[in-house]
Amino acid sequence: MRTIVLLAALALAGDARAQDTFNAERSAALAQVAWVEQAYADRLGPSGTNWRARIKMEEPALTNALEWFARNAEGDQALRLAVPLAYFWSYDGRVAESRELLTKVLALPSAAAPTAVRARALDDLGEYDESLRIYRRLQDKAGIATALLGLSHVALRDMDYAAARRYAEESGVLRRDLGDKPGQASAVHLLGSVARIQGQYDKSAKLYEFSLQANREAGWDIAAASDLSSLGYVRLRQGRIDAAKKLFTDSLQKYRELQDDAGIASVLTGFASIAVEQKQPTRAARLYASALGILDQFGVVLDPGDQLDVDHYTAKLLTLLSADAFKAASAEGRTTSPERAVTLALAP
């Protein structure tokens, strides 16, 4: 009888130890979720650079936490961790890994419930229709606005400008009603891009300026840098070269402060376009090649407005120098380091 009692006691003690171990592991994994979600919330501000560095340093612990949630059927917690981690991977050019991560976690049976975090992950994968359905079901106005903005981006790339404007306007109204001015600025920026593509430069400039002011007030440095670059292209199209150069320079400085290599490359296309207007074709070809090469490394595709302008000024460039000269300058640009490309852009 004593033996039976002893065995029972040992079993209970073992169960208690196992439960304690489980609780400790879960608490540690949830602690990873907490700080990564904070990093994601601060990603567009001045502390974004420090958060990105910490993400890289602690990646093994983060992936271990993801695996723990997956093993223990906690799909929602896995998504809470995967969404910000995928964003930071994409930011560093690991686009394929980012998509693979989100796809894998979304496929977990425990992550199948139509929750807000699942909708966010779907949105980041570009599954905007499904994301929007979930957000509408949850009556999540901020989420609805996010999905609508994604649909607006798709429509813009498909050259369906009426749809792009309609989705962006609905998104902006929702953000305005929520008192979210930076969120509203994202929609206004897209409306500025629609106007820019359609050649409505005065209207586009006003929309970009609204977005820039809102993002500056909110401390969203990455978004502000994008506004500056977009506005620079508008001023260049208006023939205001000095104003364009100032805007591109301010944007470049901000991206350099943020250590955003893809952002730096996108602004270099603006300096290349200025070089075309100033009849400096060799310099322009080198800058275009360097910028586009960096963007390719990061898997970044230019926004439709930027792409349209790059195409416009590249066509002008090809009238200023021979095919052989263009080929030689482009080859030189592809081997130019990002630092030297920046120096070339800023040189008189």
Residue, then its C-alpha position, 0 to 999 in steps of 0.5 A: m500500500r505504501t508503495i502505491v501511495l509513494l508512486a502516486a505522490l511521485a506522479l503528482a510531483g512529476d506532473a507539477r514539475a512538468q506544468d511548472t516547466f510548461n508555464a515557464e516556457r510559455s511565459a518566456a515565449l510570451a515575453q518575446v511576443a511583447w517586445v517584438e510587438q513594441a518594436y513593430a509599433d515603433r517601426l516607423g519612428p526614430s527608434g526603428t533602427n535600434w529595434r531592427a538591430r535587436i531583432k537580428m541579434e535575438e532571431p534564434a530566440l524568436t524562432n524558438a518561441l515561434e516553434w514552441f507556439a506551433r508545437n503547443a497549438e497556440g496559433d494566435q500567439a505564433l501569428r502575433l510573433a510572425v507578423p512583426l518578424a516577417y515585416f523586419w525580415s522584408y525590410d532587410g530584403r528577406v522577402a521570400e523568407s518573410r512570405e514563407l514564414l507567414t504562409k507556414v504559420l497561417a497554415l497551422p490548424s490552431a491559427a485558423a480562427p478568423t481573428a484580427v491577427r490572422a487578418r493582419a498576416l493575410d494583409d501582409l501576404g497581399e490577401y486583401d480580400e480575405s483580410l477585409r472579410i475578417y476585419r468587416r466580420l470583426q467590425d474592426k475599423a482600423g483593420i478595414a482601413t488597412a485592408l482597403l489601402g492594400l486593395s488601393h495599392v493593387a488597383l494602382r499597380d493594375m492601373d485601375y485609378a478609379a478603384a485605387r482612388r475609391y479604396a484610398e478615400e474610404s480608408g482615409v475616411l475611416r482613419r480620420d473618424l478614428g482620429d488616426k492622422p498618420g493612418q489617414a496620411s497613408a491613404v492621402h499619400l496614395l491619393g497623391s500618387v494617383a494624382r501624380i500618375q495622372g499628371q495632376y501635379d498641383k493636386s498631388a503636391k498638396l496631398y503629399e504635403f498633407s501626408l508629410q506634415a502628418n507623418r512629421e507630427a507623428g514622428w513616422d520618419i520612414a513615411a516622412a522620408s517617402d513623402l519627401s521623395s515623392l514630392g521631389y519627383v512632383r517638383l521635378r515634373q513641374g520644372r522646379i529643379d532646385a526644389a526637387k533637389k532639396l526634397f531629395t536631399d532631405s529624404l536621403q538624409k532621413y533614410r541614411e539616419l534610419q540606415d534604410d538602404a532600400g530607401i536610399a536607393s529609391v531616392l538615388t533614382g530621383f538624383a539620377s532624374i535630376a542629372v537627366e534634366q541637367k544634361q549629365p547623362t553619364r552621371a544619370a546612367r551610373l546612378y540609375a544602375s546603382a540604385l536599381g541594383i540595390l533595390d533588386q538585392f532587397g527585392v523591392v519594387l518601385d511604387p507605380g508613381d516612381q516607376l513611371d517617372v524613372d521610365h520617363y527620365t530614362a527615355k530622355l536619358l537614352t536621347l542624350l548618349s549612345a547605346d554603347a555609352f549608356k551600357a558602359a556607364s550602367a556597368e560602372g554604376r552596377t559596381t559602384s558601392p552604395e556609399r560612392a553612389v550617395t557621394l555621386a548623387l550629392a556632388p555638385 
